[in-house]
Amino acid sequence: MKNNLLLITIGVVISFFSCSNKTESKEQKLVAINPLAYTNVVYSSQRDTVIVATYSGRISKRIKNHTKEELITNVNDEVYSLQYSKSKKLIFASTLNSGILLIDYVNGEILKTLEVDKGAWLNTIHLSTDENYLVGFDTKGNNYAWDLNNNYKLIDISNELPKAYVRYVDSQGNFYFQQHRKYIKWNQEQGKIVKELNITGRLVDIDKENNLLFLGFNQFKKYNSDVDSIFLEKKHPYYLYRYGKKATDTSRIKMSLKLTDACWSEDKIFTTGIDKSIRVWNKKSGELLNEWNNTHNATISSIDLSKDNNQLVSVDLKGGIHFWSID
């Protein structure tokens, strides 16, 4: 579930703080924005317990109703993306200068480093549902796919699909590559293209019915790969502007701002925007069911759904966190 957080942060900073682009050089670190900013969040248990990371390199455990973090480790590097393997009790952390770090969840020890091309880093990494593969692409356009059950061997996929970027691996082991105005579904074991999908956007989630969830700049799409058709395409219909502390102190400005993350449960879709809100949609009809906008004081950078589908967690760029119960 997870997101292109670096681009999100740049957009927020340019739009609201008129700061210069800090990603042009690896020497200009993003901790200058806010070292407390949470970059990513993932569940490490069935519910109530998550792992969070900051640009300043702090990786910590957060527990519902606990006000303080429990530090796991500080890697002295910027952390952009997290994934967690429950079977291995391993944290995968994508960093600016250190590649992908494999961290013991219990004691915080860095057990291994997965190297990436010199001078590049991965903004987003994805762990397959079966925890067999870790995939992503770096800032130079290089693809990576590590086989976690084969001593973390790097699978050579560079020549299979040129000018395509690996985004996701489904529960059947199919790799999803993004190309210009389409996606390619690639079966690693068979070594061939399974299907080409006529869809654009950033692939963020896949469900059991082969529905795919995509994020565009300010819209999300529900797409079914079996029939190659978009079932839903929605935007946040207005910008929720809070001018006071009360829940009623909110104006609805007809403007569809940038979306930052999305995920879904069996019957709901959850989307976040730079207006600090979370919108809840009916997954089948696309009806807007709810909007949560009185908790976060900064742009929501990442959300994740609990393993039992009954809880959502959200974090923001000022270090805020909230656990939401899902009816």
C-alpha positions in Angstrom: 0.0 0.0 0.0 2.0 2.0 -0.1 3.3 5.5 -2.2 5.7 7.8 -4.1 6.4 9.7 -1.0 9.3 11.8 -2.2 7.2 13.3 -5.0 4.3 13.9 -2.5 6.6 15.8 -0.2 8.1 17.9 -2.9 4.6 18.9 -4.1 3.5 19.8 -0.6 6.6 21.9 0.1 6.5 23.7 -3.2 2.7 24.4 -2.9 2.6 25.5 0.7 6.0 26.6 1.8 7.6 27.8 -1.4 10.8 25.9 -0.6 13.3 24.9 -3.2 13.4 21.3 -4.6 15.6 19.4 -2.2 15.9 16.2 -4.2 18.2 17.4 -6.9 21.3 16.5 -4.9 21.7 13.7 -2.4 23.8 16.1 -0.3 20.6 18.3 0.2 18.8 16.1 2.7 15.0 16.2 3.2 15.5 16.3 6.9 15.7 20.0 6.3 12.0 19.9 5.8 11.0 18.3 9.1 13.0 15.5 10.8 9.9 14.4 12.6 7.9 13.8 9.4 6.6 10.2 9.1 7.4 8.9 5.6 5.7 5.5 5.8 3.7 3.2 8.1 3.1 -0.6 8.0 1.4 -2.9 10.4 3.6 -5.4 12.2 0.7 -7.2 14.0 -2.9 -8.1 13.3 -3.9 -4.6 14.5 -3.0 -1.8 17.0 0.8 -2.0 16.4 2.7 -0.5 13.5 6.2 0.4 12.3 6.9 4.0 11.3 9.9 5.8 9.7 11.1 9.3 9.5 13.4 11.2 7.1 15.9 11.5 9.9 16.3 7.7 9.9 14.4 6.8 13.0 12.4 3.5 12.7 10.1 3.0 15.6 7.1 1.0 16.8 3.8 2.8 17.5 1.1 1.2 19.6 -2.5 2.4 19.7 -3.3 4.6 22.8 0.5 4.9 23.5 1.7 8.5 23.2 5.4 7.7 22.8 7.4 5.8 20.2 9.3 2.6 21.0 12.6 3.1 19.0 13.7 0.0 17.0 16.7 1.6 15.4 18.2 4.8 14.0 19.9 4.2 10.7 21.5 7.6 10.3 20.1 7.9 6.8 16.8 9.1 5.2 14.2 6.4 5.1 11.6 6.6 2.3 9.7 3.3 2.3 9.0 0.4 4.7 7.8 -3.2 4.3 7.5 -5.8 7.0 7.8 -9.6 6.7 5.8 -11.3 9.4 7.2 -14.7 8.7 10.8 -13.5 8.9 10.2 -10.7 11.5 12.2 -8.5 9.2 11.8 -4.8 8.4 12.8 -3.7 4.9 13.8 0.0 4.8 14.6 1.9 1.6 17.1 4.6 2.3 18.8 7.5 0.5 22.5 6.3 0.7 22.4 2.8 2.1 20.3 0.8 -0.3 17.7 -1.5 1.3 18.3 -2.4 4.9 17.1 -5.6 6.4 16.4 -5.0 10.1 15.6 -7.4 12.9 12.2 -6.3 14.2 13.0 -7.6 17.7 16.4 -6.1 18.5 16.9 -3.5 15.7 20.0 -5.1 14.3 20.8 -4.5 10.7 21.3 -8.0 9.3 21.9 -7.3 5.6 22.0 -4.6 3.0 20.6 -5.0 -0.5 22.7 -2.8 -2.8 21.3 -0.6 -5.5 23.0 1.4 -8.2 25.5 4.0 -7.0 23.9 7.4 -6.7 20.4 6.1 -6.8 17.7 5.2 -4.3 14.2 3.6 -4.3 11.3 5.9 -3.3 8.9 3.0 -2.9 9.4 -0.8 -2.3 6.7 -3.5 -2.4 6.7 -6.9 -0.7 4.6 -9.5 -2.3 1.6 -10.9 -0.4 3.3 -14.3 -0.1 6.5 -12.6 1.1 8.5 -14.2 -1.7 9.6 -11.1 -3.6 10.7 -7.5 -2.8 10.5 -5.2 -5.8 10.9 -1.6 -6.8 12.7 0.7 -9.2 15.3 3.4 -8.4 15.6 7.1 -9.4 17.7 6.1 -12.4 15.0 3.8 -13.7 16.6 0.5 -12.8 14.3 -2.3 -11.8 15.0 -4.6 -8.8 13.3 -7.9 -7.8 14.9 -9.8 -4.9 14.0 -13.5 -4.3 13.7 -13.7 -0.5 13.6 -17.4 -0.5 16.8 -17.8 -2.5 19.3 -15.9 -0.3 17.9 -12.6 -1.5 19.2 -13.2 -5.0 18.6 -10.3 -7.4 16.4 -11.5 -10.3 17.6 -10.1 -13.6 14.5 -8.6 -15.2 16.3 -5.6 -16.8 16.2 -7.0 -20.4 12.7 -8.5 -20.3 10.7 -5.3 -20.4 12.8 -2.3 -21.4 11.5 1.1 -20.4 9.1 -0.4 -17.9 9.1 0.0 -14.1 8.1 -2.7 -11.7 5.3 -1.6 -9.3 3.7 -4.6 -7.7 3.7 -8.4 -7.4 0.3 -10.2 -6.9 -0.5 -13.3 -4.8 0.1 -15.5 -7.9 3.6 -14.2 -8.4 2.8 -12.0 -11.4 4.9 -8.8 -11.7 3.2 -5.6 -12.8 5.3 -3.2 -14.9 4.3 0.3 -15.7 5.0 1.5 -19.2 3.8 4.5 -21.2 0.0 4.7 -20.8 -0.3 1.0 -19.9 0.7 -1.8 -17.5 2.2 -5.2 -18.4 1.4 -8.3 -16.3 4.5 -10.5 -16.4 4.8 -14.1 -15.0 8.3 -14.6 -13.7 8.2 -18.4 -13.6 6.9 -18.7 -17.2 9.1 -15.8 -18.4 6.4 -14.3 -20.5 3.8 -11.5 -20.7 0.5 -12.6 -19.4 -1.5 -9.5 -20.3 -1.3 -5.9 -21.3 -3.6 -3.6 -19.3 -4.8 -0.3 -20.8 -4.6 1.8 -17.6 -2.5 4.6 -16.3 -1.6 5.8 -12.8 0.3 4.3 -9.8 -0.7 0.8 -8.9 -1.2 0.7 -5.1 -3.4 -2.4 -4.3 -4.8 -5.6 -5.8 -7.7 -7.6 -4.2 -8.8 -11.2 -4.5 -11.2 -10.5 -7.4 -8.3 -9.1 -9.6 -9.5 -5.5 -9.1 -6.6 -3.1 -9.2 -6.5 0.3 -7.4 -4.6 3.1 -9.1 -3.7 6.6 -8.1 -3.4 9.5 -10.5 -2.6 13.1 -9.6 -6.0 13.9 -8.1 -8.1 10.8 -8.8 -8.2 7.1 -8.1 -9.4 4.3 -10.3 -10.8 0.8 -9.7 -9.9 -1.4 -12.6 -10.6 -5.0 -13.3 -7.9 -6.8 -15.2 -10.1 -9.8 -16.2 -12.3 -7.6 -18.4 -9.9 -4.8 -18.9 -12.3 -2.1 -17.8 -12.4 0.8 -15.3 -15.3 0.3 -12.9 -14.8 3.5 -10.8 -13.0 6.8 -11.4 -13.3 9.4 -8.6 -11.8 12.6 -7.3 -12.1 14.2 -3.9 -15.1 16.4 -4.8 -13.9 19.4 -2.7 -11.1 20.7 -0.6 -11.9 20.5 3.2 -10.5 23.7 4.7 -10.4 23.9 8.5 -10.5 27.4 9.8 -11.1 26.5 13.5 -10.7 23.8 16.1 -14.3 22.5 16.0 -15.4 19.8 13.6 -17.9 22.2 12.2 -15.3 24.8 11.5 -14.8 23.5 7.9 -15.4 25.0 4.5 -15.8 23.0 1.4 -14.0 24.6 -1.5 -14.8 23.0 -4.9 -11.2 22.0 -5.8 -9.8 18.5 -6.3 -6.3 18.5 -4.8 -3.5 16.0 -5.1 -4.1 12.5 -3.6 -1.2 11.1 -1.5 -2.2 7.4 -0.8 -4.9 4.9 -1.1 -5.8 1.3 0.0 -9.0 -0.8 0.2 -10.7 -3.4 2.3 -13.3 -5.9 1.1 -16.0 -3.3 0.8 -14.4 0.2 1.2 -11.8 2.4 -0.5 -9.7 4.8 1.6 -8.0 7.8 0.0 -5.9 10.6 1.4 -5.1 14.1 0.0 -2.8 17.0 0.8 -5.8 18.7 2.5 -5.1 16.4 5.5 -8.3 14.4 5.0 -9.2 10.8 4.5 -12.2 9.9 2.4 -14.1 6.6 2.7 -15.8 5.3 -0.4 -18.1 2.4 -1.2 -15.9 0.0 -3.1 -18.7 -1.3 -5.4 -20.7 1.9 -6.1 -18.2 4.6 -5.6 -20.5 6.5 -3.1 -18.6 8.8 -0.7 -19.5 7.3 2.7 -17.4 9.4 5.1 -14.7 12.0 5.4 -12.3 12.3 8.3 -10.6 15.7 8.5 -10.2 16.8 12.1 -7.3 14.8 13.3 -4.2 15.4 11.3 -2.4 18.8 11.3 -0.3 18.1 8.3 -0.5 16.3 5.0 -1.1 12.6 5.4 1.9 10.8 3.9 0.9 7.1 4.3 -1.9 4.8 5.3 -2.1 1.1 5.9 -4.9 -1.4 6.6 -4.7 -3.9 9.4 -4.5 -7.6 8.6 -8.1 -8.2 9.9 -9.4 -5.3 7.7 -11.0 -3.7 10.8 -8.5 -0.9 11.4 -6.8 1.8 9.4 -3.7 3.7 10.4 -2.6 7.1 9.0 0.6 9.2 9.6 1.5 12.7 8.5 4.4 15.0 7.7 4.5 16.5 11.3 4.8 13.1 13.0 1.1 12.7 13.7 -0.5 9.2 13.8 -4.1 8.0 14.2 -5.8 4.6 14.3 -9.3 4.5 12.8 -11.8 1.8 13.5 -13.6 0.6 10.4 -17.3 -0.4 10.8 
